[in-house]
């Protein structure tokens, strides 16, 4: 009896406590608004920032530390030759429109993504797939044309989420997934709201309602957080304001790693930048720490190659491009430019680029390289730099995880064309043995570092500013996501 | 002119507005000129270790987010502002005055209609918006900012000159000149133009201050002078996320814009009081 009483009392206590922290809605702000809501047909990271894991799920999913965990597939078997993956799906999973999620939907999603006319922004993720076969509603077999050490990792990407043929038509306006939240409304230019999915197959979300607000201006972002108009700001755009939030007991500041290698991209086909000595001179003219301090107010880790320092396979190659203006001048003279040269520096909007650009321009000027700075909006940058390749230098953060493979694409915007490197990456993709992969990754990082393909600056950090009680947010950003499935308000 | 130069100078010295305005204008024009020869610190050299320091003995107005000396930035920035505004006023006068004279000389003609309706067209657009459009289309640079601001100065001067010239054309001395066989162009240059100079000086001063404001506005939104060329407007834009902990970064460029524009407006007012015949008292 007394046992029961105790139980009742503690239940009551929990209820009371629960009443005090009954807040089950949250307003999450971010800078960029998604152009539409289909993660499987656009490169825009903003789509995944809202929908990944919240609304859409894949066979596998990224954990907060970047690990690949079971998602809609509860387990899988890999054949000995590494060519057949048999996924066992969770049962009783339904889409938000009530239709069942089964092997047919997986086949539909994968076939759609890898189709000839697919609009998927990351088709390379699916290029190894030879065939997808439905064994039974809860089992799907994926046959690869060659072994792929990254396959489970690839399936965790936001571009590989499972969608349904029933709801695919209106997915851009009305996304229907299997996640712990379902989409309710989108007020374009202002916010997107989600609500808790009561029929969720896994651990239900702790929040009932989520509002994503889009605030692009850094000053407005600061004001919105200070006025407590938003509960969380992910990817807070003004690092200079973080100390103020840290000092304020109302807020917590969470600084974590991202997959963003921030680099001074060099147009490898444009003379004189096609000369490796010139590129080496640029690399040695750059003082990374000054850029991290001046543009990011100390947030960021110096890198010497295109690889994330928190990855176990990272090699520290910053020594290859240590700050040495004298050496830089000597290299320029050797390359036939004793008086330097003139080139363009085109900068997209983020402050790492705009501020970093001014600092780099000053550092390059010190060794004789004059840069003409042009500030561009994202659309112009994509048009002129990324697609048009009309630039000498630019600064951008490559936020995709594990993207060293872009150096094997000679048509990629920095136009690096090295057969040896391309062969190495092709070999890497076929290799599944972890030790050999590590070895190859070390080699790949060293090649691009010693070829001075780009100026490697720093690994972008991400700062999340949240109200003091918000718990369960991701610290790092292993992929573009704002996973709110485990977030709740604590006292 | 019945007003002698001596009495004009005395009247000028008596006008407090004029003196205060001229003093402020001279300070900033002087700062810009001095910056060609000397600045306290080289602003192309960044000094990240000394960023965002408040005013001190070494840096009287503090340093910015790259550790540059704000006094030096304001001095060199004055150059940008003054150059943009001056050339823009030059464009406005250079094209607007001949157009206004021509329209007045052939009043009622097709030429007059074309010129004045063209002016109306330019006037009909909000000037800063069109300036933003021009710089957005042709690229952001100090040169495009000059052109954009200059275009909007043309109708201002054209209307002013036409209006004043129309009444001058009815004067007896113009009639005398016509009788003596002078052509319309010659009369415009020899008889009309000298009599609208006072108006042009006053309007030029006002347009100059508007030009400085417009340049600051365009630079603020990133469409004016591009880095590393310093500009007061961009200094303000750069400082806005830091205003809560480094107010000096916004305060000093803001004051520079305020005081320059105030100075030019006071000077313009003072000059009008002094030179406008309708406001001249007891001088005739």
Interface residues (C-beta under 8 A of the other chain):
Chain A: X218 X219 X222 X238 X240 X241 X243 X244 X290 X293 X294 X355 X357 X358 X359 X361 X362 X363 X365 X372 X373 X374 X375
Chain B: X44 X45 X46 X48 X49 X51 X65 X66 X67 X139 X140 X222 X226 X227 X228 X240 X241 X242 X244 X245
